[in-house]
Each structure stands twice: as structure tokens, then as C-alpha cells.
Amino acid sequence: MGRKNLTKHVAGLGSSMILAAAALLGPRAALAAWPQDKPIRMVIPYAPGGATDILGRAVSDKLSKRLNQTIIVENRPGAGSMIGSEYVVRSAPDGYTLVLGSISNVLNAYFYKNPLYDLRKDLEPVTQIVTVPNYLAVSKKLPVKSVADLIKLAKKEPKQLSCAVSGVGSSPYLSCELFKVLAGVDVITAPFKGGAPAIQSTMGGQTTMVFANEVYPYISSGQMRGLGVTTLKRSEYAPDLPAISETLPSYDVTAWYGIWAPAKTPQAIVERLSTEVNQVLKDPAVLQVLEKLGATPTQSSPQAFAKYVNAEMDRWGDLTKKMKVVPQ
């Protein structure tokens, strides 16, 4: 081998070794460099004041302290959480932009003709945070005291009652639609940009009823009358409140929340985030917030969350077909 060819050969070997080292050190290097002196954005795809917002701020506050890094909570509501989620999809996959989403991220694929993103391809699961029932509540002025009473009134006055929910494709929206199908009632669905305005609408008498998870404090304080929970069984936080399934067998909607990052975010960063969030969910201050929301913390992982999301997509894909949901 000539000197010239030998030089090229050695140079080639050097490049190969550098690339191999980079491949091995890549995840470690990414984690070592994260987080830098740069704020992390936690996008809440709903209006301020709702359960997602309350949960997102509580988690972000403690996560910020654990990472010793500023976390900016940013509300980007609209289109059943798709506006805020798409913003994260289009963000750099560097661990500095996250979205605190929910079951709505799954349901959007079935309630919209043209979803703004593909959940399985465009977002990287970080961890599930909590599961929580939605609650069915009415104004205390409404002369109904049970789910059966409400169904009776709805059948007596078709198209006169209205159901406030936090946007098309949300779990409250699904809760309302499933209620209408199983109860056989004709009720107007009134989507809002978040749970808070939906609740205020029902309290003010503009709508008849509301499905929301953040309505629990209004029920427990006596400001509104709770009629039922959407989970198959009663909630441990409200054991005296019947499950809607006690009146409508097979009724079951469990809401949940989780964190996603843009697709292709380095796995080392995703794993670190998941680990830190799981620790945050053990914090007494965060647990107190969860209790007020009637939510149960979930210790999860990126892999477990991805598996759960896939199962939910399959489940609701089948159910929305049976419900004859027409995408908007």
C-alpha cells in the first residue's frame, strides 16, 4: 500500500471511529447537555382554569425545581386540543417543548375528518400522569336529583336540554355523546374551549348539564349537584356519587392525562423527563392538587405509556364506529 493510499486508509478509519464514538455517546451527550440555560415550554392545549391547566401548572412547578430549570406554562386552546398539540409537533425535538395532553389526543383521530397530526408518528410518549373520571353535574336550580331524573326530563323535552363540554373530541364530549346514545335522548351538545367556561355556562343556566373532571370541586363544595361519574365504578374520591353505569349499563369513559414530546426527541431526554415526572407525582403538594381534582396518579414510563395509548386508540376506534360518530 502506497503512502498516499495508507494516509487515506488511516483517515477513513479515524472517521469511522469518530462516528462510532458519536453513536455511542450520542444519548449521553444529549442528556449531559440537557437542560441548558434555556426555558422549557409546557404547552396546555386548553383554556386557563380547567383541569389540564391546573394539573399542568402543579406538575410544571415541581418539575422546574427538580430540573433547576425555568418551565413556562403556555395555554394554546382550540380544536379539541389539536392547536396546542400541533404546535409541539412542529417544535424542535430537543426536550424544550412538551405538551400535557389527554385522551382527547386519541379521540381527535375519530372526531375530525382532517386531524392536524398523527399521534402515533408525530409525538413521543413521555409518561402518563393521572386517570380521572368525568363528572355529570347540573345547576342546583334544575329539578333533577339523579341520572334517571335527567333522562326522564330529556325525553319529555327533546332538543330543549343542552350539554356543556370542553370541545369536540374531548373526553367530556365523548361522555356526553355516549350518554345520549345509551339513554336514547336528543340533547344539544355545546362545545366550549375548556372545562372552566363549560362549568360556568351550566352554573349560570345557559346550558342544562356539564360533563367535566374539573367540576368535582363545585360538587364537593355544594355549588353544583353531581349526578354521576363516567367511570364503570364509583370514584374513591366521591363514593356517594353513583356511576352512570348503574343507570346505563356498559357506560364507561375514563379520562387520563399524559406528557408528550415531539417525535425524534432523544430517548435519554425522554427517559429523564419520565423519571422526574414520576417523582413529582409523589410530592405532597401535587397529591393535594390531584385529590381536589379527584384524580389518581399513575406511575408510568415512555414504553408503558406508548402501549396504553395504542390500546386506547384501538378501543375508541371500535367504539366510535359502533356509536356511528360522524367526523367533523
N, C-alpha and C positions, 0 to 999 in steps of 0.2 A: 504494500500500500504506500503510495507516494505521500510526501509531506503535506501536499495540498489536500488530498483526499482524507488523510489522517486528521487534519485540522477540522474538516467538515464533519467527520465522524464523531470526534470528541465534542464538537459544538452541538451536534444533534443529540448526543447522549445527555449533555448538560441541560438542553431544553426539555428533554423528556423527563429528567429527574425533577426539574423545577415544576413542571406541570403535575407530575405525580405528587409532589410535596404539597402543591397548592390544593389538589383534590383532597388530600388527607387533612390538611389544616383548614380547609375552607370553612366547615361548620364551626370549628373552634375559633377561627379568626373572626367570623361573623358575630359569634356570641361575645367574644372579647371586646369587639368594637361597639357593642350594643348594650345598653343605650348610651349614646354620646350626649353631649350637652345640647340636646335638641328635644323640644316638647313632643310628647306622644299625643295623638288625637284619638279620642274615643267618640265615635260617631253614634248618636242616638237617633234612629230613623223615625222618631215620633216627636210630637209636640212636648214642650216642658210641662211638668206636673203629673204626668202619667206614671204607671208602674215601671216602664222601661227606663224612664228618665230618673226616677227615684233610685232604682236599683243601680243604674249606670253610674250615678254620682257617688253612691255609697261605696261601690267597688273601686271606682277610679281613685277616690280619696285615699283609701288604704293601699291600693296598688302603687300609687305615686310615692308613698312613704317607703314601701318595701324596695322599690327600684331606685329611690332617691332621685326621682326624675319628675318634672312637671307633666301632668296629664291634663289636657284641655278637653272638656266635655262639650261637644258640638251637636246641637239639635238640627237635623235635616229631615223634617217630616214630609210625607206625601206619597201617594200611590201605594198604599199598603206596605210601607217601609222600603219600597224599591228605590226611591230617590236617594236616601241616605246610603243604602247598601251599594247602589251602583257607583256612588262617589268613591267608596272604599275599593270596589272592584277596579276602578281606573287609577287608583293611587299606586305609588311605588311599593313593591313588595319588600320593604326594608324594616318592618316592625314598628313603624312610627304612625301608622294609621290603622285603626281597628274599628269594627262595628259590633255593637251589642245588639244582636238581633234576637229573633224568636221563632216560634212555629210559623209565623207569617212568612218567613223567608222560604219555607217549604210550600205553603199554601198558594203563594203568588203564582207558582208554575201552573196551577189548575184554575185560578180565578181570572187570569188575564190572558188575552189572546197572544199578546206580544210581550212577555216578560223582558225586563231590561238586562237580565244576565242569567247565566246557567249556574245554579247553586252548586252543583256537583263539580263544575270545572273552574269557576271563576273566583271562588272563595275557599280559603284554607281553614278548616275547623281548628279552633284552639282548645276550647273546653266548654262543656255545658255548665251552667251556673245553678239554676233552680228549676223546679217544677212547681206549678201553682194552678189551682182551679180558677175558672172564671166564676163569677157570682151573678145571679139574676136578681136584680133589685128594682123596686118601684118606689114612687113617692108615697109617703105615709098618708097622703090625701086620697090615694086610689083605693076604692073599696074592695080590695082583694087581699087575702091573707095566705094564699097557697098557690102552688103551680096549677092545681086543679081549678081554683077560682079564676085564675088568669086565662086559662084555656076556655073556660065557660064564657067569660066576658068577650074573648076574641071571636068565638063562634057566634055569639049574639050580635056582635058589631063588626062584621067583616070589613076590612080595609079602613077601619077607623082607628085602630091602635097602631102605635109606631114603636120601633125597637132601635135604640141608640147603640151604636157600636163604633169601635176605633178603626174605621177604614175597611174598604173592600179587601178581602184576602187575609184579614187578621183573625186570630182565634176567636175573639168575641163575635166577629162577623159570621164565622163558621158555626159558633154556638147558637146564634140567632137563626140561621138558615136551617140547621138540623132540628131545632125546636119547632120551627114552622112545619117542616116535613113530617116529623113524627107525631105532632099534635094535630095536624090537619087543619091549620088555621091560616087565614090570609091577613098577614100583618105587614105593614110598611117598614122596610129596613132603612134606617137613617145613618149613613156612614159619616163619621167626623174624623178630624185629623189626629185624634188621640183620645185616650180614655178620659182625661180630665174634662174636656168640653162635652163629651158624651154624657158624663155623670151630671154635670151642671145643667144640661138640657133637660134631663129627666127630673132633677130636683126642682127645676123651675116650671115644670109642667108642659114644656114644649114637646116632649116625647113621653110615651107611656111607660116604657121599661128600658133598662140598660143591662147589657152583658159586659162585664169588665172584671179584671182581677184587682184593680186598684180601688174598687168600690167597697172593699171589705172594711176599711176604717169607718166609712159612713154607716155601714150596717152595725158594726160593733158599738159605735157611739150612739146609735138610736136615731140618726138623722134620716136614714132611709130604711125601708122594710126589705129585708132579704127574703127571697122566696126559695132559693135553691142553689146548689153548687153543680158545676158541669161535669165533675169527675164521676166515675162509676160509683165510688163510695164517698161517704161524708168526709169532710176535711177535719183533720185533727185540731185545727185552729177554730173551727166552728161546728162542733159536734151536734149542736141542736138544730143546725140548718140542714134540711133534707137534701139528699142528692136528687137531681131532676129525674134520674133513672128510677126512682121509687114511684114516680107517676108515669114516666115514659120509659119502659124497659128498653135496653140497648143504647140509651142516650149516654154518650161518653166523650167529652172533649177535655184533654189535659193540656194546658198551656205550659210552655217552657221557654227558657232564655239561655242564650249562649253567646260566645265571642268568636268572631271570625277575623282572619287577616286576609289580605289579597293573596291570590294564588301565587305560588312560587316564592313565598316568604321563606327564608332559610329555616330548615327544620329545627335547628338548635335554638333559634329565637322563639319559635312556636312552642317548643317544649319548655323553655324557661318561663314564658308567659303563662302556660298552663299550670306549671308548678306554683308560681307566685299567686295566681288567682285562687287556686285551691287552698292556699294558706290564708288568703284574705277572707275566704268564706268561713273560716274558723274564728275570725275576730268577733269578740262580743258585741261591738258597736254595729257591725254588719248583720250579725244574727238578730239583733234587736230590730233593725230595719226590715229584715225578712219576715220576722214574726208579725209586724204590723201589716205587711202585705199578704200574710197568710201563705208565704212561700216556703218550700222545703229545699235546703241547699243540696247540691249534687256534687260529689267528688268525682271528677271525670278526668279524661285525658284526650289528646288530639285523636288518637285511634278510636277510643270508645265513643267519642262524640261523632266522629265521621260515620261509624257503624249505626249509631242511633238515628242520625239524620237520614241516612239511606233507607232505614226501615220505616221512618215516618213518611218519606216521600212515596214509598210503595203503598203504605197503608192508606194515606189520604188520596192517592191517585185512584185507588179502587173505590173508596167511599164517595168521592166527589162524582164518579161515574154513576154510582147507584143513586145518588141524590139528584142526578141529572143537572149538575151545575153547568150553566152556560157562561163561558169565559167572556169578560167584558173587554 
